[in-house]
Amino acid sequence: METAEIRRRFLAHFEKAGHTVVPSAPLLLDDPTLLFVNAGMVPFKPYFLGQETPPYATATSVQKCVRTLDIEEVGKTTRHGTFFQMCGNFSFGDYFKEGAIRFAWSLITGSVDDGGLGFDPEKIWVTVLPTDDEARQIWKDVAGLPDERIQERGLKDNYWNMGVPGPGGPCSEIYVDRGPEYGPDGGPNADEDRFLEIWNLVFMQESLSAVRAKDDFDVEGPLPAKNIDTGMGLERVAYLLQGKENLYEIDEVFPVIERAAELTGKAYGADAEDDVRFRVVADHVRSGLMLMGDGVTPGNEARGYVLRRLLRRAVRSMRLLGYDGPALPELLPVSMERMKASYPELETDFARISQVAYAEEDAFRRTLAKGTQIFDQAADETKRSGAAVLASEQAFALHDTYGFPIDLTLEMAAEQGLSVDEQGFRALMAEQKARAKADAKAKKGQHADTTVYRETLDASGPTDWLAYTALTTESLVVAVLSEGRTGSVLSAGQVGEVVLDRTPFYAESGGQNADAGHLVWDGGRAEVLDVQRPIKGLVVHQVRVLEGELVQDTGVEASVDPDWRLGACQAHSGTHVVHAALREVLGPTALQSGSYNRPGYLRLDFGWNGALAADQVHEVEHVANRALRQDLAVSAQVMSLPEAREWGALALFGETYGEDVRVVEIGGPWSRELCGGTHVARSSQIGTVVLTGESSVGSGNRRVEALVGLEGFEYLARERDIVRQLTDLLKVRPDDVTGRVGDLVERLRTVEKEAEKVKAAQVLGAAGDLAAGAKDVGGVAYVGHHAEGLSGGDVRSLALDVRGRIQDRPAVVVVIGTDAGKASAVVALNDAAQQRGLNAGELIKVVGQHVDGRGGGKADVAQGGGTNVAGVPDALAAVEAAL
């Protein structure tokens, strides 16, 4: 049974039982405690925490998940992968233990002909918490399981919590007996290779006030409503039903291994070390595909860094398998073909995904070339020192700074007869990982406490939000909040939060800034500083009271600043216009990956490799302004998400959408996007679009910035004024400014070159005097010179010239130039000085100690620098003392 079919059967089973089928959330979710969605229940977390009211009593989903804790362990075991799919069913105060067990049992043991999965009931074992007599009895009553196939496990295995205060409860895990060839008899307590867990049923029934460890927590009391959260590992079920040994051999993964084997000429299963590499390739290619499908682009931080590691580990593993050509163009399409049955959007968006992936591989191949040079230098230094072990710090720097994989370092070191201090390297990696875990742990408590907002929503109901239709409303203050407490009083000068029964203010979302404006009441006035939606259904205004006092139950006039709103509408509609213009000029793969707009200004990030040429920027701007001149109609419609997708509406990567979405059109299908922002009525009202910047924001991602409306005209007016000033200064016509400035620049360069020649002549003239004045220090000619106004290459030239003029005896020349508050030092020794055992690399360190800097080099010439210019005389004296 194919994996996509198992997925379909799971959802159909629970939909038939009355559950709402919820599409998988993107792997990027707005949760400060998570890098990616890592469990099936994550999208439902606000419901379980009581932060939001669930829109359904029961639900089911197959959630995309990524876990990144041990990327470097992938492939070494055959049970865990980076990307996986979690099938789940959820009850929010509806059915409880009996329902969860009954639904699970009927699906896993139901006949294939009737839509079940067809597992042999005699092969099923379960575990329960020792104190959970209720679950044990239900398993006996519903499934007819004998006592010996219902095993007990403690809190570490059979109790679930979030790791923070909140809901918790016992769980029951379902196992399948794979047979005696996989291990000894005796159930999960005896062997978890033979008895493989496929499903965990969590019974949320308690409220935890403190969680110190998985098996150490305080129970505050029972939950007001008992909930169900289950998770069935799709990949595990797939390899059991497909008769495979592990998740790497299922239909969605193994074709990548097969293609990798064809490319490398090696067989999977022939060599244990190669098998690990094949599994890394298969896992990371699929994981990277899914991350890029949800809008992640490679980068050096957070999610982008994880994706970069996955793609580069896949490429590197192919190299270690013996394939040096571009790997991702051969492997990524194979993975897409297998995953598109469950996620058809991957095929639709593959042009963008592949563009990002292939650019990252190209960049990594260049990194490998650079890293190889750095490795060669480190290896040469190691050999020259007489050592046979590459230092752990060097291996770690290659890995951490240059992205050079450790196993590649090990391989290349062995080729040169060297080993690597692996133990020291692992220690440095462990320190880095410990820091990362500490950071993650510190974030655990950052899930915002929304209790006061939830209480306000329960007491007053949802805010009547009128931002699309009104700029002013007569409203009632239903809550005044300060420092997390209700019932507050805000006096003149104080800042706090206000909840109104209705509001015309736009709450910040979708890249659009919140509205500005005022609240006015009898005897008082407040400035609206910010507007947010901390929980679904509630709009909260941050205000500063200017006059009077503001308390609950006050009637106010809520007014949005009309100029602010107009500017915001122009900017947001302008963002859509620029996006459409980019796609028209560059092609359909130039898709938006992020945006921000405020009155008069917009920026838009989009997937693209390489900087835009000047004529492309001009063309995008031209297309955008042509759309404004055409006075295109702007409209918005609400429809279901499937209808919007069928209609061709573009969704912003990483955003989470509900069942009903708002589609904004500009000029019909020319610009059709999912959007909750405010917009102008017709494109001409945007006024103008002036592109002011184009830059990189990471590998495969570009950013354009623009001004619109009055701000755009003011920008052009400033540009006009600058041109006018230049024409007056240069006494030329506007069209001739560029040529005239070019002539001036060329003349300036010529003058600078002449000045450099004069300066060089002065430097060389000083060399003879310095050489003639060398001091004898123990039979060595020592020249120590402070060259004010010299830096960099000039310092080096002077030191080498002086050294070249002293041939009759050992010579040590130290020149320290000072310029712009910095010191540049060069130490130069002739051959005779080196034969005396002197070393420029050692002497430059003496200089560094006194100028607060560092340096290095070879025995004959070394250079460095520092920031303590006042220490130059001491540095020269210290070198003489060292001699």
C-alpha positions in Angstrom: 0.0 0.0 0.0 1.6 3.3 -1.1 2.2 6.0 1.5 -0.2 8.4 -0.1 -2.9 5.8 0.0 -2.3 5.2 3.7 -2.6 8.9 4.3 -5.8 9.0 2.3 -7.3 6.1 4.3 -6.4 7.7 7.6 -8.2 11.0 6.8 -11.2 9.2 5.2 -11.6 7.0 8.3 -11.9 10.0 10.6 -13.9 12.2 8.2 -16.4 9.4 8.0 -16.6 9.5 11.8 -17.5 13.2 11.8 -14.0 14.8 12.1 -13.2 18.0 10.3 -10.3 17.3 7.9 -7.7 20.1 8.6 -5.0 20.6 5.9 -1.4 20.4 7.1 0.0 23.7 8.4 3.2 24.9 6.8 6.4 23.7 8.4 7.0 27.4 9.4 4.6 28.3 12.2 4.4 31.6 14.2 5.5 30.0 17.5 8.5 31.5 19.3 9.3 28.1 20.9 9.7 26.3 17.6 12.0 26.4 14.6 9.6 24.2 12.6 6.5 22.3 13.3 7.8 19.2 15.0 4.6 17.3 16.0 1.1 16.8 14.6 -0.5 18.7 17.5 1.5 21.9 17.1 -1.1 23.7 14.9 -3.8 22.8 17.5 -1.6 24.1 20.4 -3.6 27.3 21.0 -6.8 25.2 21.5 -5.2 22.9 24.0 -3.7 25.8 25.9 -7.1 27.6 26.0 -5.7 30.5 24.0 -8.3 30.2 21.3 -11.7 28.5 20.9 -11.5 25.6 18.4 -13.8 26.0 15.4 -14.7 22.3 15.6 -15.2 19.7 18.2 -13.2 17.0 16.5 -10.5 17.2 13.8 -8.0 15.1 11.9 -4.9 15.9 9.9 -1.7 14.6 8.4 0.8 17.2 9.5 4.2 17.8 7.9 6.9 17.8 10.6 10.7 18.4 10.7 12.9 17.6 13.7 16.4 18.9 13.6 17.9 18.0 17.0 20.3 15.4 15.7 20.8 16.0 12.0 24.2 14.4 12.1 22.7 11.2 13.4 20.4 10.8 10.4 21.1 7.6 8.4 23.1 6.0 11.3 19.8 4.5 12.5 17.0 3.4 10.3 14.1 4.6 12.4 14.4 8.4 12.5 14.4 11.0 9.7 14.4 14.8 9.6 11.1 15.1 7.7 8.2 12.9 8.6 4.4 13.0 8.5 2.2 12.6 11.6 -1.3 11.4 11.2 -3.5 12.6 14.1 -7.1 12.8 15.3 -8.1 15.4 17.9 -11.0 15.8 20.3 -11.7 19.1 22.1 -14.0 18.2 24.9 -15.9 15.7 22.7 -15.0 11.9 22.9 -12.3 10.7 25.3 -10.4 7.5 26.0 -12.9 5.0 24.7 -13.5 6.9 21.5 -9.8 7.3 20.8 -9.1 3.6 21.4 -12.1 2.5 19.3 -11.2 4.7 16.4 -7.6 3.6 16.4 -8.4 -0.1 16.7 -11.0 -0.1 13.9 -8.6 1.6 11.5 -5.5 -0.4 12.1 -7.2 -3.8 12.2 -10.0 -3.0 9.7 -9.9 -4.9 6.4 -8.2 -3.3 3.4 -11.4 -3.8 1.4 -13.4 -1.8 3.9 -10.9 1.1 4.0 -8.8 -0.1 6.9 -5.1 -0.8 7.2 -5.4 -4.6 7.6 -3.0 -5.2 10.5 -3.3 -8.6 12.1 -5.1 -8.1 15.5 -2.9 -10.9 17.0 0.2 -8.8 16.3 -0.9 -5.7 18.2 0.5 -4.8 21.6 -0.2 -1.7 23.7 1.3 0.1 26.7 -0.5 2.0 29.4 0.4 4.0 32.5 0.4 1.7 35.6 -2.3 3.8 37.2 -4.5 4.0 34.2 -6.9 1.1 34.9 -9.5 2.8 32.7 -7.4 2.6 29.5 -6.4 -1.0 30.3 -10.1 -2.0 30.7 -11.1 -0.2 27.5 -8.4 -2.1 25.5 -9.8 -5.3 26.8 -13.4 -4.4 26.1 -13.0 -2.7 22.7 -10.1 -4.7 21.2 -10.3 -7.9 23.2 -6.6 -7.6 24.0 -5.4 -10.1 26.7 -3.6 -8.8 29.8 -0.2 -10.1 28.5 -0.4 -7.8 25.4 -1.2 -4.7 27.6 2.1 -3.7 29.2 2.7 -1.0 31.7 5.3 1.7 31.5 6.1 4.6 33.7 5.8 8.4 33.4 8.8 8.8 31.1 7.1 6.6 28.4 3.4 6.9 29.1 2.7 10.4 30.2 2.6 13.4 28.0 3.1 17.1 28.6 4.4 20.1 26.7 7.5 20.6 28.9 5.9 23.8 30.3 2.8 24.4 32.5 -0.3 23.5 30.7 -2.3 20.4 29.8 -1.0 16.9 30.4 -2.2 13.3 30.8 -1.5 9.6 30.4 -1.0 8.1 27.0 -1.3 4.7 25.4 1.1 3.5 22.7 0.3 1.0 20.0 2.9 -1.5 18.8 3.1 -4.0 16.0 5.0 -7.3 16.4 7.3 -7.6 13.4 8.2 -11.3 14.1 10.9 -13.3 15.8 13.5 -12.5 13.2 13.6 -9.0 14.6 14.3 -9.8 18.2 13.1 -11.7 21.3 9.5 -12.2 22.4 8.0 -10.4 25.3 6.4 -7.2 23.9 7.7 -3.6 23.8 9.2 -3.9 27.3 11.5 -6.7 25.9 12.5 -5.3 22.5 11.4 -2.2 20.6 13.0 -3.3 17.3 10.8 -6.3 17.0 7.8 -4.5 18.6 7.6 -1.2 16.7 5.5 1.7 18.0 3.2 3.1 15.3 0.6 5.2 17.3 0.4 7.2 20.5 -2.9 8.1 22.0 -2.7 11.0 24.5 -5.5 11.5 27.0 -5.3 15.1 28.2 -7.1 15.2 31.5 -4.9 17.2 33.9 -3.6 20.8 34.3 0.0 21.0 35.3 1.3 23.9 37.3 5.0 23.1 37.0 7.1 20.8 34.8 10.6 20.0 35.9 11.1 16.9 33.8 9.1 14.5 31.7 8.4 12.4 34.9 8.6 15.3 37.4 5.8 17.8 37.5 3.0 19.2 39.7 -0.6 18.5 38.9 -2.8 21.5 39.6 -6.1 19.7 39.0 -8.3 18.2 36.3 -8.8 20.1 33.0 -12.3 21.7 32.6 -12.7 19.7 29.4 -10.8 16.5 28.5 -9.1 16.4 25.2 -7.6 13.8 22.8 -4.4 14.2 20.8 -3.0 11.2 18.9 -0.1 10.7 16.5 0.5 7.9 14.1 3.8 7.9 12.2 2.9 7.6 8.5 6.4 6.5 7.4 6.5 3.7 10.1 3.1 2.4 9.0 4.2 2.6 5.4 7.3 0.4 5.8 5.4 -2.2 7.8 2.6 -2.4 5.2 5.1 -2.3 2.3 7.2 -5.1 3.8 10.3 -2.9 4.0 13.0 -2.8 6.6 12.9 0.9 7.4 11.5 4.3 6.4 14.3 4.8 3.8 13.0 1.9 1.7 9.4 3.1 1.4 8.0 4.3 -1.9 8.4 8.0 -1.1 12.1 7.8 -0.2 13.8 4.8 -1.8 13.6 6.1 -5.5 16.1 8.8 -4.5 18.5 6.1 -3.2 18.1 4.2 -6.4 19.0 7.2 -8.5 21.9 8.0 -6.2 23.2 4.5 -6.7 22.9 4.8 -10.5 24.9 8.1 -10.4 27.6 6.7 -8.1 27.9 3.2 -9.4 27.6 1.8 -5.9 24.9 -0.6 -4.7 22.8 0.1 -1.6 23.2 -2.7 0.9 26.8 -3.5 -0.1 28.7 -1.4 2.4 27.5 -0.2 5.8 29.3 3.2 5.6 28.0 3.9 2.1 24.5 2.9 3.2 24.5 5.7 5.8 25.5 8.1 3.1 22.7 6.9 0.8 20.2 7.3 3.6 21.5 10.8 4.4 21.0 11.7 0.7 17.4 10.4 0.6 16.3 12.0 3.9 17.9 15.4 3.3 16.8 15.7 -0.3 13.2 15.0 0.7 13.4 17.3 3.8 14.9 20.1 1.8 12.2 19.7 -0.9 9.5 20.1 1.7 11.1 23.0 3.5 11.6 24.9 0.2 8.0 24.0 -0.7 6.9 26.0 2.3 9.0 29.0 1.5 12.3 28.4 3.4 15.4 29.6 1.6 19.0 28.7 2.5 20.7 31.2 4.8 23.1 31.5 7.7 20.6 31.8 10.5 17.7 29.8 12.0 15.5 28.0 9.5 17.6 29.0 6.5 20.7 27.5 8.2 19.0 24.2 8.8 18.0 24.0 5.1 21.5 24.9 4.0 22.9 22.1 6.2 20.5 19.6 4.8 21.2 20.4 1.2 25.0 20.6 1.7 25.1 17.3 3.6 23.2 15.7 0.7 25.7 17.1 -1.8 28.6 16.2 0.3 27.3 12.6 0.9 27.1 12.2 -2.9 30.7 13.4 -3.2 31.8 10.8 -0.6 30.0 8.2 -2.6 32.1 9.1 -5.5 29.9 11.5 -7.5 31.4 14.9 -8.2 28.8 16.3 -10.6 25.8 18.5 -9.7 23.6 16.2 -7.6 20.4 18.0 -6.8 19.3 18.4 -10.4 19.4 14.6 -10.6 17.8 13.8 -7.2 15.3 16.6 -6.4 13.0 15.9 -9.3 12.8 12.2 -8.3 11.7 13.2 -4.7 9.2 15.6 -6.1 7.6 13.0 -8.3 7.1 10.7 -5.3 5.8 13.4 -2.9 3.4 15.2 -5.3 0.6 12.6 -4.9 0.2 13.9 -1.3 1.4 17.5 -1.9 0.5 18.5 -5.5 1.7 22.1 -4.9 5.3 20.8 -5.0 4.9 20.1 -8.8 3.2 23.4 -9.4 5.9 25.3 -7.6 8.9 23.2 -8.6 10.4 25.8 -10.9 11.0 28.1 -7.9 12.0 25.3 -5.5 14.6 23.9 -8.0 16.0 27.3 -8.7 16.7 27.9 -5.0 18.1 24.4 -4.5 20.4 24.4 -7.5 21.8 27.8 -6.7 22.6 26.6 -3.2 24.5 23.6 -4.6 26.5 25.8 -6.9 27.4 28.0 -4.0 28.4 25.0 -1.9 30.6 23.7 -4.7 32.4 27.0 -4.6 32.7 26.7 -0.8 34.2 23.3 -1.2 36.8 24.7 -3.5 37.6 27.5 -1.0 37.6 25.1 1.9 40.0 22.8 0.1 42.5 25.7 -0.2 42.2 26.5 3.5 42.5 22.9 4.4 45.7 22.5 2.3 47.2 25.5 4.2 46.3 24.0 7.6 47.7 20.7 6.5 50.9 22.3 5.4 51.3 24.2 8.7 50.7 21.0 10.6 53.4 19.1 8.6 55.9 21.9 8.9 55.5 21.9 12.7 56.3 18.2 12.7 52.9 17.2 14.0 50.8 14.4 12.4 47.4 15.5 13.9 45.3 18.4 12.5 44.2 20.5 15.5 40.6 20.4 16.6 40.3 24.2 16.4 41.3 24.1 12.7 38.9 21.3 11.9 36.1 23.1 13.8 36.9 26.4 12.0 36.7 24.6 8.7 33.3 23.2 9.7 31.8 26.1 11.5 33.1 29.1 9.5 33.5 27.7 6.0 30.9 25.0 6.0 33.5 22.3 5.4 32.1 19.0 6.6 34.2 17.1 9.2 34.1 13.8 7.4 35.4 15.5 4.3 38.2 16.9 6.5 38.9 13.4 7.8 39.0 12.0 4.3 41.4 14.6 3.0 43.6 14.5 6.1 44.0 10.7 5.6 45.0 11.3 2.0 47.9 13.5 3.2 49.0 11.1 5.9 47.4 13.1 8.8 44.8 12.4 11.4 42.4 14.9 13.0 41.9 15.6 16.7 38.3 14.2 16.4 37.9 14.1 20.2 38.7 17.8 20.5 36.5 18.5 17.5 33.5 16.6 19.0 34.1 18.5 22.3 33.9 21.8 20.5 30.7 20.6 18.6 29.2 19.5 21.9 29.9 22.9 23.4 28.2 24.5 20.4 25.2 22.2 20.7 24.9 22.8 24.4 24.7 26.5 23.8 22.0 25.9 21.2 20.0 23.7 23.5 20.4 26.3 26.3 19.0 28.9 23.9 16.1 26.6 23.0 15.4 25.9 26.6 15.4 29.6 27.4 12.8 30.1 24.7 10.5 27.4 26.3 8.8 29.9 28.5 8.2 32.5 25.8 4.7 31.4 24.8 2.9 34.6 25.6 0.5 34.5 28.5 -2.8 35.3 26.9 -5.0 34.6 29.9 -6.1 38.2 30.3 -7.0 38.4 26.6 -8.9 35.1 26.8 -10.9 36.3 29.8 -11.7 39.6 28.0 -12.9 37.7 24.9 -15.0 35.4 27.0 -16.5 38.4 28.9 -17.2 40.8 26.0 -17.2 38.6 22.9 -15.2 39.1 19.7 -14.3 42.6 18.5 -16.6 43.9 15.7 -13.7 44.7 13.3 -14.7 47.3 10.7 -11.4 48.3 9.2 -12.5 47.5 5.6 -15.5 49.7 5.7 -15.0 52.5 8.2 -12.6 55.1 9.4 -14.6 56.2 12.5 -16.9 54.3 14.9 -18.8 55.1 18.1 -17.4 52.4 20.4 -17.5 51.3 24.0 -14.4 50.5 26.0 -14.9 46.9 27.2 -11.5 46.6 28.9 -8.6 48.7 30.0 -5.4 46.6 30.5 -2.1 47.6 32.2 0.7 45.3 33.2 -1.4 42.3 32.3 -4.3 43.2 34.5 -7.9 44.4 33.7 -9.9 47.1 35.4 -7.1 49.6 35.1 -7.4 53.4 34.9 -5.2 55.2 32.4 -4.4 58.9 33.2 -2.7 61.5 31.1 0.8 60.5 30.0 0.2 56.8 30.7 0.4 54.0 28.1 -1.8 50.9 28.3 -4.1 48.6 26.2 -7.7 49.2 25.4 -10.3 46.8 24.0 -13.3 48.3 22.2 -16.6 46.5 21.3 -16.0 47.7 17.7 -13.1 49.4 15.9 -12.1 50.8 12.6 -8.4 50.3 13.3 -6.4 47.9 11.2 -4.4 45.5 13.4 -0.9 44.8 12.2 -0.7 41.6 10.0 0.3 40.4 6.6 3.3 42.8 6.6 1.1 45.8 7.0 1.6 48.2 9.9 -1.2 49.0 12.2 -3.3 52.1 11.8 -2.6 55.3 13.7 -5.3 57.6 15.0 -7.1 58.7 18.2 -9.8 57.8 20.7 -11.9 60.8 21.9 -14.3 60.9 24.8 -16.0 63.4 27.0 -13.1 65.2 28.7 -10.3 63.1 27.3 -8.3 62.1 24.3 -5.8 59.2 23.6 -3.3 58.6 20.8 -3.4 55.1 19.3 0.2 53.8 19.1 -0.3 50.2 18.0 -3.0 47.7 17.2 -2.6 43.9 17.5 -4.6 40.7 17.6 -3.1 38.7 20.5 -5.7 36.0 20.1 -8.2 35.3 17.4 -11.3 37.4 17.6 -9.9 40.2 19.8 -8.4 43.5 18.7 -6.3 45.3 21.3 -5.2 49.0 21.0 -2.1 50.3 22.7 -2.8 53.9 23.5 -1.1 56.9 25.2 -3.6 59.1 27.1 -3.1 62.8 26.2 -5.9 64.3 28.3 -8.3 63.1 31.0 -8.8 59.5 32.3 -9.8 56.4 30.4 -11.7 53.7 32.2 -13.9 50.7 31.3 -17.4 51.3 30.0 -16.4 54.7 28.6 -18.0 55.7 25.2 -15.4 56.8 22.7 -15.1 58.0 19.1 -12.5 55.8 17.5 -10.9 57.6 14.5 -8.3 56.4 12.1 -6.0 59.1 10.7 -7.3 59.3 7.1 -3.9 60.3 5.7 -2.3 57.4 7.4 -4.9 54.9 6.1 -4.6 56.3 2.6 -0.8 55.9 2.7 -1.2 52.4 4.0 -3.6 51.4 1.3 -1.3 52.9 -1.4 1.6 50.9 0.0 -0.2 47.6 0.3 -1.7 47.8 -3.1 1.6 49.0 -4.4 3.2 45.8 -3.0 0.8 43.7 -5.0 1.5 45.7 -8.1 5.3 45.4 -7.7 4.9 41.7 -7.2 2.9 41.3 -10.3 5.4 43.4 -12.2 8.3 41.3 -11.0 6.5 38.2 -12.2 5.7 39.8 -15.6 9.3 40.9 -16.1 11.3 38.0 -14.6 8.9 35.1 -14.9 6.5 33.1 -12.7 9.3 31.9 -10.4 9.8 35.4 -8.9 7.4 34.7 -6.1 7.0 36.8 -3.0 8.6 35.3 0.2 7.9 38.2 2.5 6.8 41.8 2.6 6.5 44.9 4.8 4.6 48.1 4.1 3.8 51.3 5.9 2.3 54.5 4.6 4.4 55.6 1.6 6.9 52.7 1.7 7.1 49.1 0.8 9.6 46.3 0.6 9.1 43.0 -1.0 11.3 39.8 -0.8 11.1 37.3 -3.6 12.9 34.2 -4.8 15.6 35.0 -7.4 19.2 34.2 -8.0 21.6 37.0 -8.7 21.2 40.8 -8.7 18.7 42.4 -11.1 20.3 44.3 -13.9 19.6 48.1 -14.1 17.4 47.6 -17.2 15.4 44.9 -15.3 14.8 47.2 -12.4 13.7 49.9 -14.8 11.3 47.5 -16.6 9.7 46.4 -13.3 9.2 50.0 -12.4 7.8 50.8 -15.8 5.3 47.8 -15.7 4.2 48.9 -12.2 3.5 52.5 -13.2 1.8 51.4 -16.4 -0.6 49.4 -14.3 -1.3 52.6 -12.3 -2.0 54.6 -15.4 -4.4 51.9 -16.6 -6.6 52.6 -13.5 -7.1 48.9 -12.8 -10.0 48.0 -10.6 -9.1 46.6 -7.1 -11.6 44.2 -5.5 -11.7 41.7 -2.7 -13.7 38.4 -2.3 -14.0 35.9 0.4 -14.0 32.2 -0.6 -12.8 28.8 0.5 -9.0 28.1 0.4 -9.5 25.3 -2.3 -11.6 27.7 -4.4 -8.9 30.4 -4.1 -6.2 28.0 -5.1 -8.3 26.8 -8.1 -8.8 30.4 -9.0 -5.0 30.8 -9.2 -4.6 33.1 -6.1 -1.1 33.4 -4.8 -0.4 32.6 -1.2 2.5 34.0 0.8 4.9 31.3 1.9 5.0 30.7 5.6 1.5 32.2 6.2 -1.2 30.2 7.9 -4.7 30.5 6.4 -8.1 29.5 7.7 -10.8 27.6 5.8 -12.1 30.9 4.3 -9.7 33.4 2.8 -9.8 36.9 1.3 -8.6 37.2 -2.3 -7.6 40.7 -3.5 -7.5 41.3 -7.3 -5.9 44.1 -9.2 -6.8 44.1 -12.8 -8.4 40.6 -12.6 -6.0 37.7 -13.0 -3.0 40.1 -13.5 -2.6 40.3 -9.7 -4.6 37.8 -7.6 -3.4 37.2 -4.1 -4.6 36.0 -0.7 -4.5 39.1 1.5 -6.1 40.5 4.6 -4.8 44.1 4.2 -6.4 47.4 3.2 -6.3 48.6 -0.3 -7.2 51.4 -2.7 -10.2 51.1 -4.9 -8.4 51.6 -8.2 -4.7 51.3 -9.0 -4.3 54.9 -10.1 -4.9 55.9 -6.5 -1.5 54.5 -5.6 -0.1 57.6 -7.3 3.3 56.4 -8.3 5.8 53.6 -7.7 9.4 54.5 -7.4 11.9 51.7 -6.9 14.6 52.9 -4.5 16.6 49.8 -3.8 17.4 46.2 -4.9 19.6 44.0 -2.7 20.2 40.4 -1.5 18.6 39.0 1.6 20.2 35.6 1.4 21.0 32.9 -1.1 18.3 32.7 -3.7 16.3 35.7 -2.2 16.3 39.3 -3.3 14.6 42.4 -1.9 13.2 45.5 -3.7 12.2 48.6 -1.9 9.9 51.4 -3.2 8.1 54.6 -2.3 4.5 55.2 -3.4 2.1 58.1 -3.4 3.1 61.5 -2.1 6.4 60.0 -0.6 7.3 58.7 -4.1 6.7 62.2 -5.7 8.8 63.8 -2.9 11.6 61.4 -3.5 11.6 62.2 -7.2 11.5 66.0 -6.4 14.6 65.5 -4.2 16.3 63.7 -7.1 15.3 66.6 -9.4 16.8 69.1 -7.0 20.1 67.2 -6.8 20.3 67.2 -10.6 19.5 70.9 -10.7 22.3 71.7 -8.1 24.7 69.6 -10.1 23.9 71.4 -13.4 24.5 74.7 -11.7 27.8 73.6 -10.2 29.0 72.0 -13.4 27.5 74.6 -15.8 26.0 71.9 -18.0 22.6 70.7 -19.1 20.8 67.9 -17.1 21.5 65.4 -19.9 25.2 66.1 -19.7 25.6 65.7 -15.9 26.6 62.0 -16.1 29.3 62.6 -18.7 30.7 65.6 -16.9 30.9 63.8 -13.5 32.6 60.9 -15.3 35.2 63.2 -16.7 35.8 64.7 -13.2 36.1 61.2 -11.6 38.7 60.2 -14.2 40.7 63.4 -13.7 40.6 62.8 -9.9 41.9 59.2 -10.4 44.8 60.6 -12.5 45.7 63.1 -9.8 45.5 60.4 -7.1 47.8 58.2 -9.1 50.3 61.0 -9.5 50.1 61.7 -5.8 50.7 58.0 -5.1 53.9 58.2 -7.2 55.1 61.2 -5.3 54.4 59.5 -2.0 56.1 56.3 -3.1 59.2 58.3 -4.1 59.2 59.9 -0.7 59.0 56.5 1.0 61.8 55.1 -1.1 63.9 58.2 -0.4 63.5 57.5 3.3 64.7 53.9 3.0 68.3 54.9 2.4 68.5 57.1 5.5 66.8 54.4 7.6 69.2 51.7 6.4 72.2 53.9 7.0 71.0 54.7 10.5 70.5 51.0 11.6 71.4 50.3 15.2 73.7 47.4 16.2 71.9 45.1 18.6 74.1 42.1 19.5 75.6 41.9 16.0 72.2 42.5 14.3 71.4 45.6 12.4 68.1 46.8 13.8 65.8 49.4 12.2 62.7 50.4 14.2 60.7 53.1 12.5 57.4 54.8 13.2 56.0 56.0 9.8 53.1 58.4 10.5 50.5 58.7 7.7 51.5 55.3 6.1 49.3 52.2 6.1 49.0 48.8 4.4 51.1 48.3 1.3 53.2 51.4 1.8 54.4 50.1 5.2 55.3 46.8 3.6 57.1 48.4 0.7 59.2 50.6 3.0 60.2 47.6 5.3 61.2 45.4 2.4 63.2 48.3 0.7 65.1 49.0 3.9 65.9 45.3 4.4 67.1 45.0 0.8 69.7 47.8 1.5 71.3 45.9 4.4 73.2 42.9 2.9 76.5 42.8 4.8 75.1 41.6 8.2 72.0 40.2 9.8 69.1 42.7 9.6 65.8 43.1 11.4 63.5 45.9 10.1 60.3 46.9 11.9 58.1 49.6 10.3 54.9 50.6 12.1 52.7 52.9 10.1 49.9 54.9 11.8 46.9 56.2 9.9 43.3 57.0 10.8 43.8 55.8 14.4 45.1 52.4 13.4 48.6 50.9 13.4 49.9 48.7 10.6 53.2 46.8 11.3 55.6 44.8 9.1 58.7 42.9 10.4 61.2 41.9 7.7 64.4 39.8 8.2 67.1 39.0 5.7 68.6 35.5 5.3 71.5 36.2 7.7 69.1 37.1 10.5 67.1 34.0 9.9 70.3 31.9 10.1 70.9 33.5 13.5 67.6 31.8 14.6 65.4 35.0 14.4 61.8 34.7 13.2 59.6 37.6 11.9 56.5 35.7 12.9 57.6 35.7 16.5 58.7 39.3 16.5 55.3 40.5 15.1 53.7 39.1 18.2 55.8 41.3 20.3 54.5 44.3 18.4 50.9 43.1 18.8 51.2 43.1 22.6 51.8 46.8 22.6 49.4 48.0 19.9 46.5 45.9 21.1 46.5 43.8 18.0 47.8 40.6 16.5 49.7 39.4 13.4 51.4 36.5 11.8 53.5 35.4 8.8 56.6 33.5 7.9 60.1 33.6 9.2 61.2 36.3 6.7 58.2 38.6 6.6 55.3 39.0 9.0 52.7 41.7 9.3 49.9 42.7 11.7 48.2 45.7 13.2 46.4 47.1 16.1 44.2 49.9 17.5 46.5 51.4 20.1 48.6 54.0 18.2 50.0 55.4 21.4 51.8 52.0 22.0 54.0 52.3 18.9 57.1 53.6 20.7 56.8 50.8 23.3 56.4 48.2 20.5 59.6 49.3 18.8 61.5 49.3 22.1 60.1 45.9 23.0 61.3 44.4 19.7 64.8 45.8 20.4 64.7 44.3 23.9 63.6 40.9 22.4 66.5 41.0 20.1 
